[in-house]
Amino acid sequence: MVLTVEQTRIPVTGVHRRYTKRRLAVTDALDFWSFAGAAANVAMQMMNPGVGHGVVESKVDSGALMKRPWKRARTTTQYLAVAILGNEKEIDAFREAVNVAHRQVHSAPGAAVKYNAFDRNLQMWVAACLFIGFEDSYQLLHGRLSEEHAESFYQSAAVLATSLQVPRDMWPATRGDFDDYWVRACAETRLDEPVAAYVDDLLHLRMINLPMRLVFGSLLRFLTIGFLAPYFREQMGVRWSAADQRRFENLFVFVGFVNRFIPRFLRFGGSYSLMMDLRHRISAGKPII
C-alpha cells in the first residue's frame, strides 16, 4: 500500500476565520481545545512498534497511563507547556526528570521488538505526532492554514523535538519536507498485540472510573476517533461514517465561533497554570514527574 498525505491526516474544512497577518507559532495553539485529541495522539504514537511496546512493557509504574491516568495527563500536558513556553533552564530541568524515567525503558534481551526510550528516531516520531495534533486542532478551530502560516507554525514547533533528545537537524527543514517524513513514518506503523489491547483500553477510557466513563465516555470516544486520520482508523478497526465526519467538523466550527468570545487568559489558562506549577516544583525541590 502506497500512502498519501491525505490518508494520514484528518480532513480540515476551508478557512472559516480570517487569519492575522503576523507569523503564527505553536504558542497560538495552547487553547484548551487543543488537548481534545490527546487520546488519539497517544494512539498514533503507540502505533510505532518501538513506542507501543515501550509503553506497554514499561516498568515505570509511577507514570503509567492505565494506573495513574491523572498524573500522566498532568506530566504530559506539562511537558508540552514547558517545551513551548519554558525557558532553557526549565526545559533542561524537565528533560532531566524525563531522562530519569526513560533510563528504565528499554527492551529486554531477545525481545521481538527492540526499543530504547533514548532512541532519537522514536522521539522524533512522538514529537511529529504532537505537532500533527497541534496543527490539526488549530486548523479545526480557525480554518486551513495558508502556506506562509503553515510554515511559520511548523518552524516554531521544532521545540517539541529538541526539548527531548532530538537534535535540530533531525527536524525536517521545511513543512513540505515534514510531509515526506510523515508519510514514510506512518507506513512503518502497525498495531499488534499487546499494543492493540492497550490502545483499545485507551479508546474506551478503561483507565478512569466507571461514573466518569459513563458521563464523558461517548464524547471522548467520538473526539478520539475524529482526531484519527483514515489510515489509523483502519488499523484500529473503528467505524467512522460521513455523518460522523460532518458532526465532527460542525462541532469545531461551533467551538471555533464560541472561542472568539472567550478571553484568551481563560482559553490558555491551563497551560500557564501548568507552568506555574512547574516553577513551584523546581523552586521547592519537588519531583517534576
Phi and psi restraints in degrees (value plus and minus 20) as a CYANA .aco file:
   2 VAL   PHI    -116.9   -76.9
   2 VAL   PSI      94.9   134.9
   3 LEU   PHI    -100.1   -60.1
   3 LEU   PSI     133.4   173.4
   4 THR   PHI    -141.7  -101.7
   4 THR   PSI     143.6   183.6
   5 VAL   PHI     -78.3   -38.3
   5 VAL   PSI     -60.4   -20.4
   6 GLU   PHI     -80.5   -40.5
   6 GLU   PSI     -55.2   -15.2
   7 GLN   PHI     -92.1   -52.1
   7 GLN   PSI     -42.8    -2.8
   8 THR   PHI    -124.4   -84.4
   8 THR   PSI     -12.5    27.5
   9 ARG   PHI    -149.6  -109.6
   9 ARG   PSI     130.2   170.2
  10 ILE   PHI     -97.5   -57.5
  10 ILE   PSI     127.2   167.2
  11 PRO   PHI     -85.3   -45.3
  11 PRO   PSI     120.2   160.2
  12 VAL   PHI    -145.1  -105.1
  12 VAL   PSI     112.4   152.4
  13 THR   PHI     -89.6   -49.6
  13 THR   PSI     151.5   191.5
  14 GLY   PHI     -86.9   -46.9
  14 GLY   PSI     156.3   196.3
  15 VAL   PHI     -83.1   -43.1
  15 VAL   PSI     107.0   147.0
  16 HIS   PHI    -142.7  -102.7
  16 HIS   PSI      -6.2    33.8
  17 ARG   PHI    -172.7  -132.7
  17 ARG   PSI     115.8   155.8
  18 ARG   PHI     -90.9   -50.9
  18 ARG   PSI     111.4   151.4
  19 TYR   PHI    -103.9   -63.9
  19 TYR   PSI     131.1   171.1
  20 THR   PHI     -87.2   -47.2
  20 THR   PSI     138.7   178.7
  21 LYS   PHI    -101.8   -61.8
  21 LYS   PSI     -35.0     5.0
  22 ARG   PHI     -93.2   -53.2
  22 ARG   PSI     143.9   183.9
  23 ARG   PHI     -87.9   -47.9
  23 ARG   PSI     115.9   155.9
  24 LEU   PHI    -108.6   -68.6
  24 LEU   PSI     132.2   172.2
  25 ALA   PHI    -160.7  -120.7
  25 ALA   PSI     144.8   184.8
  26 VAL   PHI     -84.4   -44.4
  26 VAL   PSI     -39.7     0.3
  27 THR   PHI     -81.6   -41.6
  27 THR   PSI     -44.2    -4.2
  28 ASP   PHI     -94.6   -54.6
  28 ASP   PSI     -28.1    11.9
  29 ALA   PHI    -124.2   -84.2
  29 ALA   PSI      -6.3    33.7
  30 LEU   PHI    -107.1   -67.1
  30 LEU   PSI      -3.9    36.1
  31 ASP   PHI     -75.4   -35.4
  31 ASP   PSI     124.7   164.7
  32 PHE   PHI     -80.8   -40.8
  32 PHE   PSI     -44.1    -4.1
  33 TRP   PHI     -91.1   -51.1
  33 TRP   PSI     -34.9     5.1
  34 SER   PHI     -85.9   -45.9
  34 SER   PSI     -36.6     3.4
  35 PHE   PHI    -118.6   -78.6
  35 PHE   PSI     -12.4    27.6
  36 ALA   PHI     -86.2   -46.2
  36 ALA   PSI     -47.0    -7.0
  37 GLY   PHI    -120.6   -80.6
  37 GLY   PSI       4.3    44.3
  38 ALA   PHI     -80.1   -40.1
  38 ALA   PSI     -64.1   -24.1
  39 ALA   PHI     -84.8   -44.8
  39 ALA   PSI     -58.9   -18.9
  40 ALA   PHI     -82.8   -42.8
  40 ALA   PSI     -58.3   -18.3
  41 ASN   PHI     -86.0   -46.0
  41 ASN   PSI     -61.2   -21.2
  42 VAL   PHI     -82.0   -42.0
  42 VAL   PSI     -62.4   -22.4
  43 ALA   PHI     -80.6   -40.6
  43 ALA   PSI     -64.1   -24.1
  44 MET   PHI     -80.1   -40.1
  44 MET   PSI     -67.1   -27.1
  45 GLN   PHI     -76.4   -36.4
  45 GLN   PSI     -62.3   -22.3
  46 MET   PHI     -95.3   -55.3
  46 MET   PSI     -31.0     9.0
  47 MET   PHI     -96.1   -56.1
  47 MET   PSI     -30.8     9.2
  48 ASN   PHI     -97.6   -57.6
  48 ASN   PSI     102.1   142.1
  49 PRO   PHI     -74.3   -34.3
  49 PRO   PSI     -60.7   -20.7
  50 GLY   PHI     -84.0   -44.0
  50 GLY   PSI     -62.2   -22.2
  51 VAL   PHI     -89.1   -49.1
  51 VAL   PSI     -66.7   -26.7
  52 GLY   PHI     -79.6   -39.6
  52 GLY   PSI     -69.5   -29.5
  53 HIS   PHI     -90.4   -50.4
  53 HIS   PSI     -51.3   -11.3
  54 GLY   PHI     -82.9   -42.9
  54 GLY   PSI     -59.1   -19.1
  55 VAL   PHI     -91.9   -51.9
  55 VAL   PSI     -68.5   -28.5
  56 VAL   PHI     -84.6   -44.6
  56 VAL   PSI     -59.0   -19.0
  57 GLU   PHI    -113.8   -73.8
  57 GLU   PSI     -20.3    19.7
  58 SER   PHI     -79.6   -39.6
  58 SER   PSI     118.9   158.9
  59 LYS   PHI    -114.8   -74.8
  59 LYS   PSI     -17.2    22.8
  60 VAL   PHI    -106.2   -66.2
  60 VAL   PSI      63.9   103.9
  61 ASP   PHI     -86.1   -46.1
  61 ASP   PSI     -47.1    -7.1
  62 SER   PHI     -83.1   -43.1
  62 SER   PSI     -43.0    -3.0
  63 GLY   PHI    -138.0   -98.0
  63 GLY   PSI      -3.5    36.5
  64 ALA   PHI     -92.2   -52.2
  64 ALA   PSI     107.1   147.1
  65 LEU   PHI     -80.9   -40.9
  65 LEU   PSI     -62.3   -22.3
  66 MET   PHI     -95.6   -55.6
  66 MET   PSI     -39.8     0.2
  67 LYS   PHI    -120.6   -80.6
  67 LYS   PSI     -55.5   -15.5
  68 ARG   PHI    -152.7  -112.7
  68 ARG   PSI      47.8    87.8
  69 PRO   PHI     -81.6   -41.6
  69 PRO   PSI     -58.0   -18.0
  70 TRP   PHI     -94.4   -54.4
  70 TRP   PSI     -57.5   -17.5
  71 LYS   PHI     -85.8   -45.8
  71 LYS   PSI     -62.3   -22.3
  72 ARG   PHI     -84.0   -44.0
  72 ARG   PSI     -58.7   -18.7
  73 ALA   PHI     -82.6   -42.6
  73 ALA   PSI     -62.2   -22.2
  74 ARG   PHI     -84.4   -44.4
  74 ARG   PSI     -67.4   -27.4
  75 THR   PHI     -88.1   -48.1
  75 THR   PSI     -55.8   -15.8
  76 THR   PHI     -89.2   -49.2
  76 THR   PSI     -67.3   -27.3
  77 THR   PHI     -87.9   -47.9
  77 THR   PSI     -50.7   -10.7
  78 GLN   PHI     -88.8   -48.8
  78 GLN   PSI     -57.2   -17.2
  79 TYR   PHI     -79.6   -39.6
  79 TYR   PSI     -64.7   -24.7
  80 LEU   PHI     -83.0   -43.0
  80 LEU   PSI     -61.0   -21.0
  81 ALA   PHI     -83.8   -43.8
  81 ALA   PSI     -66.3   -26.3
  82 VAL   PHI     -91.1   -51.1
  82 VAL   PSI     -54.3   -14.3
  83 ALA   PHI     -82.4   -42.4
  83 ALA   PSI     -55.8   -15.8
  84 ILE   PHI    -112.8   -72.8
  84 ILE   PSI     -56.8   -16.8
  85 LEU   PHI    -128.1   -88.1
  85 LEU   PSI     -37.9     2.1
  86 GLY   PHI     -96.4   -56.4
  86 GLY   PSI     140.2   180.2
  87 ASN   PHI    -109.0   -69.0
  87 ASN   PSI     158.2   198.2
  88 GLU   PHI     -80.1   -40.1
  88 GLU   PSI     -61.2   -21.2
  89 LYS   PHI     -83.4   -43.4
  89 LYS   PSI     -62.0   -22.0
  90 GLU   PHI     -88.7   -48.7
  90 GLU   PSI     -60.5   -20.5
  91 ILE   PHI     -84.4   -44.4
  91 ILE   PSI     -62.7   -22.7
  92 ASP   PHI     -82.1   -42.1
  92 ASP   PSI     -60.6   -20.6
  93 ALA   PHI     -85.1   -45.1
  93 ALA   PSI     -62.4   -22.4
  94 PHE   PHI     -89.8   -49.8
  94 PHE   PSI     -60.1   -20.1
  95 ARG   PHI     -78.8   -38.8
  95 ARG   PSI     -63.5   -23.5
  96 GLU   PHI     -85.8   -45.8
  96 GLU   PSI     -57.3   -17.3
  97 ALA   PHI     -84.0   -44.0
  97 ALA   PSI     -61.4   -21.4
  98 VAL   PHI     -85.2   -45.2
  98 VAL   PSI     -59.3   -19.3
  99 ASN   PHI     -80.2   -40.2
  99 ASN   PSI     -57.0   -17.0
 100 VAL   PHI     -78.7   -38.7
 100 VAL   PSI     -64.3   -24.3
 101 ALA   PHI     -91.0   -51.0
 101 ALA   PSI     -60.6   -20.6
 102 HIS   PHI     -86.2   -46.2
 102 HIS   PSI     -46.2    -6.2
 103 ARG   PHI     -82.1   -42.1
 103 ARG   PSI     -39.9     0.1
 104 GLN   PHI    -114.3   -74.3
 104 GLN   PSI     -22.9    17.1
 105 VAL   PHI    -127.6   -87.6
 105 VAL   PSI      78.6   118.6
 106 HIS   PHI    -176.9  -136.9
 106 HIS   PSI     134.3   174.3
 107 SER   PHI     -91.3   -51.3
 107 SER   PSI     132.6   172.6
 108 ALA   PHI     -98.5   -58.5
 108 ALA   PSI     136.5   176.5
 109 PRO   PHI     -75.8   -35.8
 109 PRO   PSI     112.3   152.3
 110 GLY   PHI      62.3   102.3
 110 GLY   PSI     -16.0    24.0
 111 ALA   PHI     -83.6   -43.6
 111 ALA   PSI     125.4   165.4
 112 ALA   PHI     -86.1   -46.1
 112 ALA   PSI     -55.1   -15.1
 113 VAL   PHI    -133.8   -93.8
 113 VAL   PSI      98.6   138.6
 114 LYS   PHI    -107.8   -67.8
 114 LYS   PSI     115.4   155.4
 115 TYR   PHI    -176.6  -136.6
 115 TYR   PSI     137.5   177.5
 116 ASN   PHI    -169.9  -129.9
 116 ASN   PSI     110.2   150.2
 117 ALA   PHI     -82.6   -42.6
 117 ALA   PSI     -36.8     3.2
 118 PHE   PHI    -111.5   -71.5
 118 PHE   PSI     -17.6    22.4
 119 ASP   PHI     -84.6   -44.6
 119 ASP   PSI      98.3   138.3
 120 ARG   PHI     -86.4   -46.4
 120 ARG   PSI     -49.6    -9.6
 121 ASN   PHI     -87.7   -47.7
 121 ASN   PSI     -58.1   -18.1
 122 LEU   PHI     -88.1   -48.1
 122 LEU   PSI     -60.8   -20.8
 123 GLN   PHI     -87.1   -47.1
 123 GLN   PSI     -54.0   -14.0
 124 MET   PHI     -83.1   -43.1
 124 MET   PSI     -61.2   -21.2
 125 TRP   PHI     -82.5   -42.5
 125 TRP   PSI     -65.1   -25.1
 126 VAL   PHI     -80.0   -40.0
 126 VAL   PSI     -66.6   -26.6
 127 ALA   PHI     -82.7   -42.7
 127 ALA   PSI     -58.3   -18.3
 128 ALA   PHI     -83.7   -43.7
 128 ALA   PSI     -62.4   -22.4
 129 CYS   PHI     -81.9   -41.9
 129 CYS   PSI     -61.5   -21.5
 130 LEU   PHI     -82.6   -42.6
 130 LEU   PSI     -62.1   -22.1
 131 PHE   PHI     -81.4   -41.4
 131 PHE   PSI     -65.9   -25.9
 132 ILE   PHI     -77.0   -37.0
 132 ILE   PSI     -62.0   -22.0
 133 GLY   PHI     -81.5   -41.5
 133 GLY   PSI     -64.6   -24.6
 134 PHE   PHI     -86.3   -46.3
 134 PHE   PSI     -63.2   -23.2
 135 GLU   PHI     -86.5   -46.5
 135 GLU   PSI     -63.5   -23.5
 136 ASP   PHI     -81.1   -41.1
 136 ASP   PSI     -68.3   -28.3
 137 SER   PHI     -86.1   -46.1
 137 SER   PSI     -57.7   -17.7
 138 TYR   PHI     -83.1   -43.1
 138 TYR   PSI     -63.5   -23.5
 139 GLN   PHI     -90.2   -50.2
 139 GLN   PSI     -53.3   -13.3
 140 LEU   PHI     -82.9   -42.9
 140 LEU   PSI     -56.3   -16.3
 141 LEU   PHI     -99.9   -59.9
 141 LEU   PSI     -52.8   -12.8
 142 HIS   PHI    -139.4   -99.4
 142 HIS   PSI     -32.5     7.5
 143 GLY   PHI      82.1   122.1
 143 GLY   PSI     148.5   188.5
 144 ARG   PHI     -82.4   -42.4
 144 ARG   PSI     116.6   156.6
 145 LEU   PHI     -94.7   -54.7
 145 LEU   PSI     123.2   163.2
 146 SER   PHI     -90.3   -50.3
 146 SER   PSI     145.3   185.3
 147 GLU   PHI     -79.7   -39.7
 147 GLU   PSI     -60.9   -20.9
 148 GLU   PHI     -84.3   -44.3
 148 GLU   PSI     -66.4   -26.4
 149 HIS   PHI     -88.8   -48.8
 149 HIS   PSI     -57.2   -17.2
 150 ALA   PHI     -81.8   -41.8
 150 ALA   PSI     -58.2   -18.2
 151 GLU   PHI     -89.5   -49.5
 151 GLU   PSI     -64.3   -24.3
 152 SER   PHI     -87.7   -47.7
 152 SER   PSI     -58.7   -18.7
 153 PHE   PHI     -81.0   -41.0
 153 PHE   PSI     -65.6   -25.6
 154 TYR   PHI     -83.3   -43.3
 154 TYR   PSI     -66.3   -26.3
 155 GLN   PHI     -80.6   -40.6
 155 GLN   PSI     -57.4   -17.4
 156 SER   PHI     -90.3   -50.3
 156 SER   PSI     -41.1    -1.1
 157 ALA   PHI    -101.0   -61.0
 157 ALA   PSI     -23.0    17.0
 158 ALA   PHI     -77.6   -37.6
 158 ALA   PSI     -44.9    -4.9
 159 VAL   PHI     -82.5   -42.5
 159 VAL   PSI     -43.0    -3.0
 160 LEU   PHI     -84.2   -44.2
 160 LEU   PSI     -47.4    -7.4
 161 ALA   PHI    -114.5   -74.5
 161 ALA   PSI     -66.7   -26.7
 162 THR   PHI     -90.5   -50.5
 162 THR   PSI     -38.0     2.0
 163 SER   PHI     -95.9   -55.9
 163 SER   PSI     -28.3    11.7
 164 LEU   PHI    -121.4   -81.4
 164 LEU   PSI    -147.6  -107.6
 165 GLN   PHI    -128.4   -88.4
 165 GLN   PSI     -14.1    25.9
 166 VAL   PHI    -105.2   -65.2
 166 VAL   PSI     101.1   141.1
 167 PRO   PHI     -89.4   -49.4
 167 PRO   PSI     134.7   174.7
 168 ARG   PHI     -79.2   -39.2
 168 ARG   PSI     -52.6   -12.6
 169 ASP   PHI     -95.5   -55.5
 169 ASP   PSI     -27.9    12.1
 170 MET   PHI    -102.4   -62.4
 170 MET   PSI     -43.6    -3.6
 171 TRP   PHI     -92.8   -52.8
 171 TRP   PSI      99.7   139.7
 172 PRO   PHI     -68.6   -28.6
 172 PRO   PSI     121.5   161.5
 173 ALA   PHI     -83.5   -43.5
 173 ALA   PSI     -57.2   -17.2
 174 THR   PHI    -150.6  -110.6
 174 THR   PSI     148.2   188.2
 175 ARG   PHI     -82.3   -42.3
 175 ARG   PSI     -57.2   -17.2
 176 GLY   PHI     -84.8   -44.8
 176 GLY   PSI     -60.8   -20.8
 177 ASP   PHI     -83.2   -43.2
 177 ASP   PSI     -55.7   -15.7
 178 PHE   PHI     -82.6   -42.6
 178 PHE   PSI     -61.3   -21.3
 179 ASP   PHI     -77.2   -37.2
 179 ASP   PSI     -62.3   -22.3
 180 ASP   PHI     -81.7   -41.7
 180 ASP   PSI     -65.9   -25.9
 181 TYR   PHI     -80.6   -40.6
 181 TYR   PSI     -65.9   -25.9
 182 TRP   PHI     -80.7   -40.7
 182 TRP   PSI     -65.7   -25.7
 183 VAL   PHI     -84.6   -44.6
 183 VAL   PSI     -62.5   -22.5
 184 ARG   PHI     -82.7   -42.7
 184 ARG   PSI     -63.8   -23.8
 185 ALA   PHI     -87.2   -47.2
 185 ALA   PSI     -59.4   -19.4
 186 CYS   PHI     -83.3   -43.3
 186 CYS   PSI     -55.6   -15.6
 187 ALA   PHI     -84.9   -44.9
 187 ALA   PSI     -39.1     0.9
 188 GLU   PHI    -113.1   -73.1
 188 GLU   PSI     -20.7    19.3
 189 THR   PHI    -101.8   -61.8
 189 THR   PSI     134.9   174.9
 190 ARG   PHI    -179.8  -139.8
 190 ARG   PSI     138.2   178.2
 191 LEU   PHI    -139.7   -99.7
 191 LEU   PSI      80.5   120.5
 192 ASP   PHI    -134.9   -94.9
 192 ASP   PSI     148.2   188.2
 193 GLU   PHI     -95.4   -55.4
 193 GLU   PSI     123.3   163.3
 194 PRO   PHI    -110.8   -70.8
 194 PRO   PSI     -12.8    27.2
 195 VAL   PHI     -82.9   -42.9
 195 VAL   PSI     -59.0   -19.0
 196 ALA   PHI     -79.8   -39.8
 196 ALA   PSI     -60.6   -20.6
 197 ALA   PHI     -85.6   -45.6
 197 ALA   PSI     -59.1   -19.1
 198 TYR   PHI     -84.8   -44.8
 198 TYR   PSI     -65.4   -25.4
 199 VAL   PHI     -85.0   -45.0
 199 VAL   PSI     -56.0   -16.0
 200 ASP   PHI     -84.4   -44.4
 200 ASP   PSI     -60.7   -20.7
 201 ASP   PHI     -80.5   -40.5
 201 ASP   PSI     -60.6   -20.6
 202 LEU   PHI     -84.7   -44.7
 202 LEU   PSI     -65.5   -25.5
 203 LEU   PHI     -80.9   -40.9
 203 LEU   PSI     -55.3   -15.3
 204 HIS   PHI    -117.7   -77.7
 204 HIS   PSI      -9.9    30.1
 205 LEU   PHI      36.0    76.0
 205 LEU   PSI      19.5    59.5
 206 ARG   PHI     -93.7   -53.7
 206 ARG   PSI     -22.6    17.4
 207 MET   PHI    -108.1   -68.1
 207 MET   PSI     -27.3    12.7
 208 ILE   PHI    -129.8   -89.8
 208 ILE   PSI     145.8   185.8
 209 ASN   PHI     -90.5   -50.5
 209 ASN   PSI     139.0   179.0
 210 LEU   PHI     -80.1   -40.1
 210 LEU   PSI     -65.6   -25.6
 211 PRO   PHI     -77.6   -37.6
 211 PRO   PSI     -63.0   -23.0
 212 MET   PHI     -87.5   -47.5
 212 MET   PSI     -55.9   -15.9
 213 ARG   PHI     -84.4   -44.4
 213 ARG   PSI     -59.3   -19.3
 214 LEU   PHI     -87.7   -47.7
 214 LEU   PSI     -55.4   -15.4
 215 VAL   PHI     -98.0   -58.0
 215 VAL   PSI     -65.9   -25.9
 216 PHE   PHI    -128.7   -88.7
 216 PHE   PSI     -27.6    12.4
 217 GLY   PHI     -78.2   -38.2
 217 GLY   PSI     -67.6   -27.6
 218 SER   PHI     -82.9   -42.9
 218 SER   PSI     -64.4   -24.4
 219 LEU   PHI     -84.5   -44.5
 219 LEU   PSI     -66.2   -26.2
 220 LEU   PHI     -88.3   -48.3
 220 LEU   PSI     -54.7   -14.7
 221 ARG   PHI     -86.9   -46.9
 221 ARG   PSI     -60.2   -20.2
 222 PHE   PHI     -80.4   -40.4
 222 PHE   PSI     -65.8   -25.8
 223 LEU   PHI     -85.1   -45.1
 223 LEU   PSI     -60.8   -20.8
 224 THR   PHI     -82.6   -42.6
 224 THR   PSI     -67.9   -27.9
 225 ILE   PHI     -86.4   -46.4
 225 ILE   PSI     -58.1   -18.1
 226 GLY   PHI     -82.5   -42.5
 226 GLY   PSI     -53.0   -13.0
 227 PHE   PHI    -103.5   -63.5
 227 PHE   PSI     -21.5    18.5
 228 LEU   PHI    -111.3   -71.3
 228 LEU   PSI     116.5   156.5
 229 ALA   PHI     -90.9   -50.9
 229 ALA   PSI     138.1   178.1
 230 PRO   PHI     -71.2   -31.2
 230 PRO   PSI     -59.8   -19.8
 231 TYR   PHI     -82.2   -42.2
 231 TYR   PSI     -60.2   -20.2
 232 PHE   PHI     -94.9   -54.9
 232 PHE   PSI     -54.7   -14.7
 233 ARG   PHI     -81.3   -41.3
 233 ARG   PSI     -61.2   -21.2
 234 GLU   PHI     -81.5   -41.5
 234 GLU   PSI     -63.2   -23.2
 235 GLN   PHI     -84.1   -44.1
 235 GLN   PSI     -55.0   -15.0
 236 MET   PHI    -104.3   -64.3
 236 MET   PSI     -32.3     7.7
 237 GLY   PHI      50.5    90.5
 237 GLY   PSI      12.1    52.1
 238 VAL   PHI    -121.4   -81.4
 238 VAL   PSI     129.4   169.4
 239 ARG   PHI    -111.5   -71.5
 239 ARG   PSI     123.0   163.0
 240 TRP   PHI    -173.0  -133.0
 240 TRP   PSI      90.3   130.3
 241 SER   PHI    -110.7   -70.7
 241 SER   PSI     150.7   190.7
 242 ALA   PHI     -82.0   -42.0
 242 ALA   PSI     -55.5   -15.5
 243 ALA   PHI     -86.3   -46.3
 243 ALA   PSI     -59.3   -19.3
 244 ASP   PHI     -80.4   -40.4
 244 ASP   PSI     -62.6   -22.6
 245 GLN   PHI     -83.3   -43.3
 245 GLN   PSI     -61.2   -21.2
 246 ARG   PHI     -83.5   -43.5
 246 ARG   PSI     -63.3   -23.3
 247 ARG   PHI     -82.5   -42.5
 247 ARG   PSI     -60.2   -20.2
 248 PHE   PHI     -83.3   -43.3
 248 PHE   PSI     -67.7   -27.7
 249 GLU   PHI     -84.7   -44.7
 249 GLU   PSI     -62.6   -22.6
 250 ASN   PHI     -84.6   -44.6
 250 ASN   PSI     -56.4   -16.4
 251 LEU   PHI     -77.8   -37.8
 251 LEU   PSI     -64.4   -24.4
 252 PHE   PHI     -99.8   -59.8
 252 PHE   PSI     -44.3    -4.3
 253 VAL   PHI     -83.5   -43.5
 253 VAL   PSI     -63.6   -23.6
 254 PHE   PHI     -84.7   -44.7
 254 PHE   PSI     -67.9   -27.9
 255 VAL   PHI     -82.0   -42.0
 255 VAL   PSI     -62.2   -22.2
 256 GLY   PHI     -79.9   -39.9
 256 GLY   PSI     -58.4   -18.4
 257 PHE   PHI     -86.8   -46.8
 257 PHE   PSI     -68.6   -28.6
 258 VAL   PHI     -81.8   -41.8
 258 VAL   PSI     -57.5   -17.5
 259 ASN   PHI     -78.8   -38.8
 259 ASN   PSI     -45.9    -5.9
 260 ARG   PHI     -83.7   -43.7
 260 ARG   PSI     -43.1    -3.1
 261 PHE   PHI    -123.6   -83.6
 261 PHE   PSI     -18.9    21.1
 262 ILE   PHI    -117.5   -77.5
 262 ILE   PSI     104.5   144.5
 263 PRO   PHI     -75.4   -35.4
 263 PRO   PSI     125.1   165.1
 264 ARG   PHI     -77.3   -37.3
 264 ARG   PSI     -58.4   -18.4
 265 PHE   PHI     -85.7   -45.7
 265 PHE   PSI     -44.0    -4.0
 266 LEU   PHI    -100.6   -60.6
 266 LEU   PSI     -62.9   -22.9
 267 ARG   PHI     -86.5   -46.5
 267 ARG   PSI     -53.7   -13.7
 268 PHE   PHI    -123.4   -83.4
 268 PHE   PSI     -16.9    23.1
 269 GLY   PHI     -79.7   -39.7
 269 GLY   PSI     -56.2   -16.2
 270 GLY   PHI     -80.4   -40.4
 270 GLY   PSI     -63.3   -23.3
 271 SER   PHI     -86.4   -46.4
 271 SER   PSI     -60.3   -20.3
 272 TYR   PHI     -91.5   -51.5
 272 TYR   PSI     -51.0   -11.0
 273 SER   PHI     -86.5   -46.5
 273 SER   PSI     -58.1   -18.1
 274 LEU   PHI     -83.9   -43.9
 274 LEU   PSI     -57.0   -17.0
 275 MET   PHI     -87.5   -47.5
 275 MET   PSI     -59.3   -19.3
 276 MET   PHI     -82.5   -42.5
 276 MET   PSI     -61.8   -21.8
 277 ASP   PHI     -83.3   -43.3
 277 ASP   PSI     -63.1   -23.1
 278 LEU   PHI     -80.9   -40.9
 278 LEU   PSI     -66.1   -26.1
 279 ARG   PHI     -83.6   -43.6
 279 ARG   PSI     -55.7   -15.7
 280 HIS   PHI     -84.7   -44.7
 280 HIS   PSI     -63.6   -23.6
 281 ARG   PHI     -82.8   -42.8
 281 ARG   PSI     -60.6   -20.6
 282 ILE   PHI     -86.6   -46.6
 282 ILE   PSI     -67.0   -27.0
 283 SER   PHI     -88.6   -48.6
 283 SER   PSI     -50.1   -10.1
 284 ALA   PHI    -110.0   -70.0
 284 ALA   PSI     -24.1    15.9
 285 GLY   PHI      51.7    91.7
 285 GLY   PSI       4.8    44.8
 286 LYS   PHI    -107.3   -67.3
 286 LYS   PSI     136.9   176.9
 287 PRO   PHI     -78.6   -38.6
 287 PRO   PSI     119.8   159.8
 288 ILE   PHI    -105.5   -65.5
 288 ILE   PSI     -58.7   -18.7
